[in-house]
Amino acid sequence: MLAPAFFEGGRYTYEDIHYVKEGDEFIPAAKTPFAQDNTFGYSASNLKDWIIEKSEEKVNRKNIASVSVHALRNTSSEEIKSIIEQPEITHIITNATSYPDLQAMAFAILKSKSSFVFRTAASFINAISGIAIKPCLTKDEILKKTVVKWCTCGNWLLRSQNYCSTGVFKRAK
């Protein structure tokens, strides 16, 4: 299940095309600097083409389904579930331009008895886990925190001893 929409980062998927919002414009992702990355680069903004490209043509287009924004907004979770549970489908694209789109897909997935492997951006995690959207912390909110807790566990190989330490730091006032 592919859901690359990341609204906080200005990334949206509509009609299987992944877009990056720059100002008031929506740029197909393959035409942005992200696509030029030496390690993770790509040439396709259409996510069906992207899946085929990244799989080195091992995935057949007939095995890729997509759920449109229209379907997410206008059909029941049972109908969405019937799309994503088709036995011949190996890859599913989630089109999304808002959190309710991702939540509709998440609900259908949670109702399904099928198993899924997810490749998503952070926005989908909020949708499927029910975590409320919160604004980023401000500098003042971060600096106001006075307690930092930690726990470190590991194995000290030189002496073959396990160790675990915990503690609390308090910020000086």
PyMOL commands that place a pseudoatom at each C-alpha (Angstrom):
pseudoatom trace, name=CA, resn=MET, resi=1, chain=A, elem=C, hetatm=0, pos=[0.000, 0.000, 0.000]
pseudoatom trace, name=CA, resn=LEU, resi=2, chain=A, elem=C, hetatm=0, pos=[1.580, 3.212, -1.200]
pseudoatom trace, name=CA, resn=ALA, resi=3, chain=A, elem=C, hetatm=0, pos=[0.436, 6.472, 0.407]
pseudoatom trace, name=CA, resn=PRO, resi=4, chain=A, elem=C, hetatm=0, pos=[3.073, 9.170, -0.142]
pseudoatom trace, name=CA, resn=ALA, resi=5, chain=A, elem=C, hetatm=0, pos=[0.809, 12.129, 0.714]
pseudoatom trace, name=CA, resn=PHE, resi=6, chain=A, elem=C, hetatm=0, pos=[2.499, 14.259, 3.378]
pseudoatom trace, name=CA, resn=PHE, resi=7, chain=A, elem=C, hetatm=0, pos=[0.424, 17.365, 3.832]
pseudoatom trace, name=CA, resn=GLU, resi=8, chain=A, elem=C, hetatm=0, pos=[2.774, 19.094, 6.277]
pseudoatom trace, name=CA, resn=GLY, resi=9, chain=A, elem=C, hetatm=0, pos=[5.499, 18.771, 3.645]
pseudoatom trace, name=CA, resn=GLY, resi=10, chain=A, elem=C, hetatm=0, pos=[3.263, 19.962, 0.802]
pseudoatom trace, name=CA, resn=ARG, resi=11, chain=A, elem=C, hetatm=0, pos=[2.926, 16.547, -0.880]
pseudoatom trace, name=CA, resn=TYR, resi=12, chain=A, elem=C, hetatm=0, pos=[-0.398, 15.429, -2.366]
pseudoatom trace, name=CA, resn=THR, resi=13, chain=A, elem=C, hetatm=0, pos=[-1.559, 12.622, -4.666]
pseudoatom trace, name=CA, resn=TYR, resi=14, chain=A, elem=C, hetatm=0, pos=[-4.386, 13.128, -7.140]
pseudoatom trace, name=CA, resn=GLU, resi=15, chain=A, elem=C, hetatm=0, pos=[-5.375, 10.902, -10.086]
pseudoatom trace, name=CA, resn=ASP, resi=16, chain=A, elem=C, hetatm=0, pos=[-2.289, 8.762, -9.352]
pseudoatom trace, name=CA, resn=ILE, resi=17, chain=A, elem=C, hetatm=0, pos=[0.072, 11.735, -9.823]
pseudoatom trace, name=CA, resn=HIS, resi=18, chain=A, elem=C, hetatm=0, pos=[2.208, 12.721, -6.848]
pseudoatom trace, name=CA, resn=TYR, resi=19, chain=A, elem=C, hetatm=0, pos=[2.599, 16.490, -6.462]
pseudoatom trace, name=CA, resn=VAL, resi=20, chain=A, elem=C, hetatm=0, pos=[4.769, 18.793, -4.394]
pseudoatom trace, name=CA, resn=LYS, resi=21, chain=A, elem=C, hetatm=0, pos=[3.199, 22.116, -3.494]
pseudoatom trace, name=CA, resn=GLU, resi=22, chain=A, elem=C, hetatm=0, pos=[5.543, 25.062, -3.977]
pseudoatom trace, name=CA, resn=GLY, resi=23, chain=A, elem=C, hetatm=0, pos=[3.827, 28.330, -3.137]
pseudoatom trace, name=CA, resn=ASP, resi=24, chain=A, elem=C, hetatm=0, pos=[0.474, 28.222, -4.936]
pseudoatom trace, name=CA, resn=GLU, resi=25, chain=A, elem=C, hetatm=0, pos=[1.619, 25.691, -7.545]
pseudoatom trace, name=CA, resn=PHE, resi=26, chain=A, elem=C, hetatm=0, pos=[1.400, 21.905, -7.533]
pseudoatom trace, name=CA, resn=ILE, resi=27, chain=A, elem=C, hetatm=0, pos=[4.476, 20.500, -9.305]
pseudoatom trace, name=CA, resn=PRO, resi=28, chain=A, elem=C, hetatm=0, pos=[4.579, 16.829, -10.428]
pseudoatom trace, name=CA, resn=ALA, resi=29, chain=A, elem=C, hetatm=0, pos=[7.107, 15.243, -8.061]
pseudoatom trace, name=CA, resn=ALA, resi=30, chain=A, elem=C, hetatm=0, pos=[9.376, 13.980, -10.860]
pseudoatom trace, name=CA, resn=LYS, resi=31, chain=A, elem=C, hetatm=0, pos=[9.978, 17.609, -11.887]
pseudoatom trace, name=CA, resn=THR, resi=32, chain=A, elem=C, hetatm=0, pos=[11.326, 18.616, -8.467]
pseudoatom trace, name=CA, resn=PRO, resi=33, chain=A, elem=C, hetatm=0, pos=[14.830, 18.296, -6.990]
pseudoatom trace, name=CA, resn=PHE, resi=34, chain=A, elem=C, hetatm=0, pos=[13.623, 15.303, -4.911]
pseudoatom trace, name=CA, resn=ALA, resi=35, chain=A, elem=C, hetatm=0, pos=[13.519, 13.222, -8.086]
pseudoatom trace, name=CA, resn=GLN, resi=36, chain=A, elem=C, hetatm=0, pos=[17.168, 14.006, -8.879]
pseudoatom trace, name=CA, resn=ASP, resi=37, chain=A, elem=C, hetatm=0, pos=[18.523, 12.351, -5.707]
pseudoatom trace, name=CA, resn=ASN, resi=38, chain=A, elem=C, hetatm=0, pos=[21.442, 10.040, -6.546]
pseudoatom trace, name=CA, resn=THR, resi=39, chain=A, elem=C, hetatm=0, pos=[20.179, 7.241, -4.308]
pseudoatom trace, name=CA, resn=PHE, resi=40, chain=A, elem=C, hetatm=0, pos=[16.396, 7.596, -4.354]
pseudoatom trace, name=CA, resn=GLY, resi=41, chain=A, elem=C, hetatm=0, pos=[15.837, 9.414, -7.656]
pseudoatom trace, name=CA, resn=TYR, resi=42, chain=A, elem=C, hetatm=0, pos=[13.010, 8.633, -10.062]
pseudoatom trace, name=CA, resn=SER, resi=43, chain=A, elem=C, hetatm=0, pos=[11.565, 9.810, -13.362]
pseudoatom trace, name=CA, resn=ALA, resi=44, chain=A, elem=C, hetatm=0, pos=[7.822, 9.134, -12.922]
pseudoatom trace, name=CA, resn=SER, resi=45, chain=A, elem=C, hetatm=0, pos=[5.256, 11.302, -11.130]
pseudoatom trace, name=CA, resn=ASN, resi=46, chain=A, elem=C, hetatm=0, pos=[2.487, 8.836, -12.011]
pseudoatom trace, name=CA, resn=LEU, resi=47, chain=A, elem=C, hetatm=0, pos=[2.636, 6.356, -9.137]
pseudoatom trace, name=CA, resn=LYS, resi=48, chain=A, elem=C, hetatm=0, pos=[1.742, 3.347, -11.300]
pseudoatom trace, name=CA, resn=ASP, resi=49, chain=A, elem=C, hetatm=0, pos=[4.725, 4.210, -13.503]
pseudoatom trace, name=CA, resn=TRP, resi=50, chain=A, elem=C, hetatm=0, pos=[6.821, 4.873, -10.376]
pseudoatom trace, name=CA, resn=ILE, resi=51, chain=A, elem=C, hetatm=0, pos=[6.051, 1.386, -8.987]
pseudoatom trace, name=CA, resn=ILE, resi=52, chain=A, elem=C, hetatm=0, pos=[6.986, -0.195, -12.317]
pseudoatom trace, name=CA, resn=GLU, resi=53, chain=A, elem=C, hetatm=0, pos=[10.157, 1.930, -12.513]
pseudoatom trace, name=CA, resn=LYS, resi=54, chain=A, elem=C, hetatm=0, pos=[11.259, 1.133, -8.961]
pseudoatom trace, name=CA, resn=SER, resi=55, chain=A, elem=C, hetatm=0, pos=[10.551, -2.584, -9.409]
pseudoatom trace, name=CA, resn=GLU, resi=56, chain=A, elem=C, hetatm=0, pos=[12.662, -2.573, -12.583]
pseudoatom trace, name=CA, resn=GLU, resi=57, chain=A, elem=C, hetatm=0, pos=[9.528, -3.639, -14.482]
pseudoatom trace, name=CA, resn=LYS, resi=58, chain=A, elem=C, hetatm=0, pos=[8.949, -6.719, -12.309]
pseudoatom trace, name=CA, resn=VAL, resi=59, chain=A, elem=C, hetatm=0, pos=[5.481, -5.448, -11.322]
pseudoatom trace, name=CA, resn=ASN, resi=60, chain=A, elem=C, hetatm=0, pos=[2.797, -5.631, -13.990]
pseudoatom trace, name=CA, resn=ARG, resi=61, chain=A, elem=C, hetatm=0, pos=[0.473, -2.620, -14.322]
pseudoatom trace, name=CA, resn=LYS, resi=62, chain=A, elem=C, hetatm=0, pos=[-2.591, -4.943, -14.161]
pseudoatom trace, name=CA, resn=ASN, resi=63, chain=A, elem=C, hetatm=0, pos=[-1.565, -5.847, -10.585]
pseudoatom trace, name=CA, resn=ILE, resi=64, chain=A, elem=C, hetatm=0, pos=[-1.647, -2.229, -9.410]
pseudoatom trace, name=CA, resn=ALA, resi=65, chain=A, elem=C, hetatm=0, pos=[-4.882, -0.762, -8.077]
pseudoatom trace, name=CA, resn=SER, resi=66, chain=A, elem=C, hetatm=0, pos=[-5.513, 2.792, -7.059]
pseudoatom trace, name=CA, resn=VAL, resi=67, chain=A, elem=C, hetatm=0, pos=[-8.194, 4.292, -4.901]
pseudoatom trace, name=CA, resn=SER, resi=68, chain=A, elem=C, hetatm=0, pos=[-9.205, 7.734, -6.137]
pseudoatom trace, name=CA, resn=VAL, resi=69, chain=A, elem=C, hetatm=0, pos=[-10.003, 10.776, -4.037]
pseudoatom trace, name=CA, resn=HIS, resi=70, chain=A, elem=C, hetatm=0, pos=[-13.537, 10.553, -5.446]
pseudoatom trace, name=CA, resn=ALA, resi=71, chain=A, elem=C, hetatm=0, pos=[-13.897, 6.942, -4.243]
pseudoatom trace, name=CA, resn=LEU, resi=72, chain=A, elem=C, hetatm=0, pos=[-12.488, 7.763, -0.810]
pseudoatom trace, name=CA, resn=ARG, resi=73, chain=A, elem=C, hetatm=0, pos=[-15.003, 10.581, -0.426]
pseudoatom trace, name=CA, resn=ASN, resi=74, chain=A, elem=C, hetatm=0, pos=[-18.081, 9.045, -2.036]
pseudoatom trace, name=CA, resn=THR, resi=75, chain=A, elem=C, hetatm=0, pos=[-18.059, 5.276, -1.483]
pseudoatom trace, name=CA, resn=SER, resi=76, chain=A, elem=C, hetatm=0, pos=[-18.403, 3.120, 1.586]
pseudoatom trace, name=CA, resn=SER, resi=77, chain=A, elem=C, hetatm=0, pos=[-15.488, 1.557, 3.409]
pseudoatom trace, name=CA, resn=GLU, resi=78, chain=A, elem=C, hetatm=0, pos=[-16.846, -1.812, 2.255]
pseudoatom trace, name=CA, resn=GLU, resi=79, chain=A, elem=C, hetatm=0, pos=[-16.497, -0.755, -1.388]
pseudoatom trace, name=CA, resn=ILE, resi=80, chain=A, elem=C, hetatm=0, pos=[-12.943, 0.487, -0.771]
pseudoatom trace, name=CA, resn=LYS, resi=81, chain=A, elem=C, hetatm=0, pos=[-12.188, -2.768, 1.019]
pseudoatom trace, name=CA, resn=SER, resi=82, chain=A, elem=C, hetatm=0, pos=[-13.388, -4.730, -2.023]
pseudoatom trace, name=CA, resn=ILE, resi=83, chain=A, elem=C, hetatm=0, pos=[-10.883, -2.824, -4.189]
pseudoatom trace, name=CA, resn=ILE, resi=84, chain=A, elem=C, hetatm=0, pos=[-7.918, -3.413, -1.899]
pseudoatom trace, name=CA, resn=GLU, resi=85, chain=A, elem=C, hetatm=0, pos=[-8.726, -7.075, -1.251]
pseudoatom trace, name=CA, resn=GLN, resi=86, chain=A, elem=C, hetatm=0, pos=[-8.719, -8.194, -4.893]
pseudoatom trace, name=CA, resn=PRO, resi=87, chain=A, elem=C, hetatm=0, pos=[-6.452, -11.277, -4.993]
pseudoatom trace, name=CA, resn=GLU, resi=88, chain=A, elem=C, hetatm=0, pos=[-4.608, -10.292, -8.175]
pseudoatom trace, name=CA, resn=ILE, resi=89, chain=A, elem=C, hetatm=0, pos=[-3.662, -6.866, -6.765]
pseudoatom trace, name=CA, resn=THR, resi=90, chain=A, elem=C, hetatm=0, pos=[-0.124, -6.658, -5.400]
pseudoatom trace, name=CA, resn=HIS, resi=91, chain=A, elem=C, hetatm=0, pos=[0.202, -2.865, -5.094]
pseudoatom trace, name=CA, resn=ILE, resi=92, chain=A, elem=C, hetatm=0, pos=[-2.342, -0.240, -4.029]
pseudoatom trace, name=CA, resn=ILE, resi=93, chain=A, elem=C, hetatm=0, pos=[-2.029, 3.515, -4.542]
pseudoatom trace, name=CA, resn=THR, resi=94, chain=A, elem=C, hetatm=0, pos=[-3.846, 5.815, -2.150]
pseudoatom trace, name=CA, resn=ASN, resi=95, chain=A, elem=C, hetatm=0, pos=[-4.739, 9.154, -3.680]
pseudoatom trace, name=CA, resn=ALA, resi=96, chain=A, elem=C, hetatm=0, pos=[-5.146, 11.810, -0.995]
pseudoatom trace, name=CA, resn=THR, resi=97, chain=A, elem=C, hetatm=0, pos=[-5.417, 15.563, -0.786]
pseudoatom trace, name=CA, resn=SER, resi=98, chain=A, elem=C, hetatm=0, pos=[-6.651, 15.743, 2.826]
pseudoatom trace, name=CA, resn=TYR, resi=99, chain=A, elem=C, hetatm=0, pos=[-6.566, 13.849, 6.098]
pseudoatom trace, name=CA, resn=PRO, resi=100, chain=A, elem=C, hetatm=0, pos=[-10.155, 12.576, 5.639]
pseudoatom trace, name=CA, resn=ASP, resi=101, chain=A, elem=C, hetatm=0, pos=[-8.975, 10.838, 2.431]
pseudoatom trace, name=CA, resn=LEU, resi=102, chain=A, elem=C, hetatm=0, pos=[-6.249, 9.008, 4.338]
pseudoatom trace, name=CA, resn=GLN, resi=103, chain=A, elem=C, hetatm=0, pos=[-8.633, 8.241, 7.193]
pseudoatom trace, name=CA, resn=ALA, resi=104, chain=A, elem=C, hetatm=0, pos=[-11.129, 6.670, 4.774]
pseudoatom trace, name=CA, resn=MET, resi=105, chain=A, elem=C, hetatm=0, pos=[-8.390, 4.396, 3.401]
pseudoatom trace, name=CA, resn=ALA, resi=106, chain=A, elem=C, hetatm=0, pos=[-7.126, 3.604, 6.896]
pseudoatom trace, name=CA, resn=PHE, resi=107, chain=A, elem=C, hetatm=0, pos=[-10.642, 2.608, 7.997]
pseudoatom trace, name=CA, resn=ALA, resi=108, chain=A, elem=C, hetatm=0, pos=[-11.037, 0.223, 5.047]
pseudoatom trace, name=CA, resn=ILE, resi=109, chain=A, elem=C, hetatm=0, pos=[-7.621, -1.311, 5.784]
pseudoatom trace, name=CA, resn=LEU, resi=110, chain=A, elem=C, hetatm=0, pos=[-8.451, -1.753, 9.471]
pseudoatom trace, name=CA, resn=LYS, resi=111, chain=A, elem=C, hetatm=0, pos=[-11.712, -3.505, 8.522]
pseudoatom trace, name=CA, resn=SER, resi=112, chain=A, elem=C, hetatm=0, pos=[-9.919, -5.811, 6.083]
pseudoatom trace, name=CA, resn=LYS, resi=113, chain=A, elem=C, hetatm=0, pos=[-8.716, -9.286, 6.975]
pseudoatom trace, name=CA, resn=SER, resi=114, chain=A, elem=C, hetatm=0, pos=[-5.931, -8.990, 4.376]
pseudoatom trace, name=CA, resn=SER, resi=115, chain=A, elem=C, hetatm=0, pos=[-2.305, -8.309, 5.242]
pseudoatom trace, name=CA, resn=PHE, resi=116, chain=A, elem=C, hetatm=0, pos=[-0.593, -5.209, 3.890]
pseudoatom trace, name=CA, resn=VAL, resi=117, chain=A, elem=C, hetatm=0, pos=[2.923, -3.883, 3.590]
pseudoatom trace, name=CA, resn=PHE, resi=118, chain=A, elem=C, hetatm=0, pos=[2.958, -0.103, 3.833]
pseudoatom trace, name=CA, resn=ARG, resi=119, chain=A, elem=C, hetatm=0, pos=[5.153, 2.497, 2.198]
pseudoatom trace, name=CA, resn=THR, resi=120, chain=A, elem=C, hetatm=0, pos=[3.783, 5.775, 3.453]
pseudoatom trace, name=CA, resn=ALA, resi=121, chain=A, elem=C, hetatm=0, pos=[4.663, 9.268, 4.522]
pseudoatom trace, name=CA, resn=ALA, resi=122, chain=A, elem=C, hetatm=0, pos=[4.065, 10.457, 8.074]
pseudoatom trace, name=CA, resn=SER, resi=123, chain=A, elem=C, hetatm=0, pos=[0.540, 11.774, 7.423]
pseudoatom trace, name=CA, resn=PHE, resi=124, chain=A, elem=C, hetatm=0, pos=[-0.772, 8.230, 6.989]
pseudoatom trace, name=CA, resn=ILE, resi=125, chain=A, elem=C, hetatm=0, pos=[0.517, 7.248, 10.447]
pseudoatom trace, name=CA, resn=ASN, resi=126, chain=A, elem=C, hetatm=0, pos=[-1.787, 9.840, 12.025]
pseudoatom trace, name=CA, resn=ALA, resi=127, chain=A, elem=C, hetatm=0, pos=[-4.708, 8.585, 9.943]
pseudoatom trace, name=CA, resn=ILE, resi=128, chain=A, elem=C, hetatm=0, pos=[-4.362, 4.873, 10.717]
pseudoatom trace, name=CA, resn=SER, resi=129, chain=A, elem=C, hetatm=0, pos=[-3.390, 5.269, 14.363]
pseudoatom trace, name=CA, resn=GLY, resi=130, chain=A, elem=C, hetatm=0, pos=[-5.966, 7.905, 15.293]
pseudoatom trace, name=CA, resn=ILE, resi=131, chain=A, elem=C, hetatm=0, pos=[-3.301, 10.318, 16.507]
pseudoatom trace, name=CA, resn=ALA, resi=132, chain=A, elem=C, hetatm=0, pos=[-4.680, 13.854, 16.447]
pseudoatom trace, name=CA, resn=ILE, resi=133, chain=A, elem=C, hetatm=0, pos=[-2.921, 16.397, 14.279]
pseudoatom trace, name=CA, resn=LYS, resi=134, chain=A, elem=C, hetatm=0, pos=[-0.964, 18.898, 16.358]
pseudoatom trace, name=CA, resn=PRO, resi=135, chain=A, elem=C, hetatm=0, pos=[1.035, 21.928, 15.314]
pseudoatom trace, name=CA, resn=CYS, resi=136, chain=A, elem=C, hetatm=0, pos=[4.807, 21.778, 15.638]
pseudoatom trace, name=CA, resn=LEU, resi=137, chain=A, elem=C, hetatm=0, pos=[6.234, 22.854, 18.969]
pseudoatom trace, name=CA, resn=THR, resi=138, chain=A, elem=C, hetatm=0, pos=[7.511, 26.401, 19.116]
pseudoatom trace, name=CA, resn=LYS, resi=139, chain=A, elem=C, hetatm=0, pos=[11.039, 27.238, 20.245]
pseudoatom trace, name=CA, resn=ASP, resi=140, chain=A, elem=C, hetatm=0, pos=[9.655, 28.496, 23.572]
pseudoatom trace, name=CA, resn=GLU, resi=141, chain=A, elem=C, hetatm=0, pos=[7.689, 25.275, 24.123]
pseudoatom trace, name=CA, resn=ILE, resi=142, chain=A, elem=C, hetatm=0, pos=[10.795, 23.196, 23.460]
pseudoatom trace, name=CA, resn=LEU, resi=143, chain=A, elem=C, hetatm=0, pos=[13.006, 25.270, 25.738]
pseudoatom trace, name=CA, resn=LYS, resi=144, chain=A, elem=C, hetatm=0, pos=[10.368, 25.282, 28.493]
pseudoatom trace, name=CA, resn=LYS, resi=145, chain=A, elem=C, hetatm=0, pos=[10.800, 21.540, 29.011]
pseudoatom trace, name=CA, resn=THR, resi=146, chain=A, elem=C, hetatm=0, pos=[12.897, 21.001, 32.136]
pseudoatom trace, name=CA, resn=VAL, resi=147, chain=A, elem=C, hetatm=0, pos=[13.226, 17.244, 32.355]
pseudoatom trace, name=CA, resn=VAL, resi=148, chain=A, elem=C, hetatm=0, pos=[14.870, 14.873, 29.881]
pseudoatom trace, name=CA, resn=LYS, resi=149, chain=A, elem=C, hetatm=0, pos=[14.680, 11.144, 30.621]
pseudoatom trace, name=CA, resn=TRP, resi=150, chain=A, elem=C, hetatm=0, pos=[16.797, 8.481, 29.010]
pseudoatom trace, name=CA, resn=CYS, resi=151, chain=A, elem=C, hetatm=0, pos=[17.365, 4.770, 29.034]
pseudoatom trace, name=CA, resn=THR, resi=152, chain=A, elem=C, hetatm=0, pos=[20.370, 3.171, 27.383]
pseudoatom trace, name=CA, resn=CYS, resi=153, chain=A, elem=C, hetatm=0, pos=[20.766, -0.589, 27.056]
pseudoatom trace, name=CA, resn=GLY, resi=154, chain=A, elem=C, hetatm=0, pos=[23.358, -2.601, 25.242]
pseudoatom trace, name=CA, resn=ASN, resi=155, chain=A, elem=C, hetatm=0, pos=[26.154, -5.124, 25.447]
pseudoatom trace, name=CA, resn=TRP, resi=156, chain=A, elem=C, hetatm=0, pos=[29.683, -4.117, 26.341]
pseudoatom trace, name=CA, resn=LEU, resi=157, chain=A, elem=C, hetatm=0, pos=[31.604, -6.545, 24.141]
pseudoatom trace, name=CA, resn=LEU, resi=158, chain=A, elem=C, hetatm=0, pos=[35.081, -6.034, 25.627]
pseudoatom trace, name=CA, resn=ARG, resi=159, chain=A, elem=C, hetatm=0, pos=[34.018, -7.449, 28.986]
pseudoatom trace, name=CA, resn=SER, resi=160, chain=A, elem=C, hetatm=0, pos=[31.025, -9.452, 27.709]
pseudoatom trace, name=CA, resn=GLN, resi=161, chain=A, elem=C, hetatm=0, pos=[28.795, -7.673, 30.193]
pseudoatom trace, name=CA, resn=ASN, resi=162, chain=A, elem=C, hetatm=0, pos=[25.317, -6.345, 29.641]
pseudoatom trace, name=CA, resn=TYR, resi=163, chain=A, elem=C, hetatm=0, pos=[24.578, -2.869, 30.905]
pseudoatom trace, name=CA, resn=CYS, resi=164, chain=A, elem=C, hetatm=0, pos=[21.583, -0.693, 31.296]
pseudoatom trace, name=CA, resn=SER, resi=165, chain=A, elem=C, hetatm=0, pos=[21.470, 2.851, 32.612]
pseudoatom trace, name=CA, resn=THR, resi=166, chain=A, elem=C, hetatm=0, pos=[18.667, 5.249, 33.230]
pseudoatom trace, name=CA, resn=GLY, resi=167, chain=A, elem=C, hetatm=0, pos=[18.559, 8.781, 34.488]
pseudoatom trace, name=CA, resn=VAL, resi=168, chain=A, elem=C, hetatm=0, pos=[16.968, 12.185, 34.557]
pseudoatom trace, name=CA, resn=PHE, resi=169, chain=A, elem=C, hetatm=0, pos=[18.529, 15.483, 33.546]
pseudoatom trace, name=CA, resn=LYS, resi=170, chain=A, elem=C, hetatm=0, pos=[17.043, 18.686, 34.891]
pseudoatom trace, name=CA, resn=ARG, resi=171, chain=A, elem=C, hetatm=0, pos=[17.686, 21.882, 32.993]
pseudoatom trace, name=CA, resn=ALA, resi=172, chain=A, elem=C, hetatm=0, pos=[19.474, 24.511, 35.058]
pseudoatom trace, name=CA, resn=LYS, resi=173, chain=A, elem=C, hetatm=0, pos=[17.364, 27.596, 35.649]
for i in range(1, 173): cmd.bond("trace and resi %d" % i, "trace and resi %d" % (i + 1))
show_as sticks, trace
zoom trace
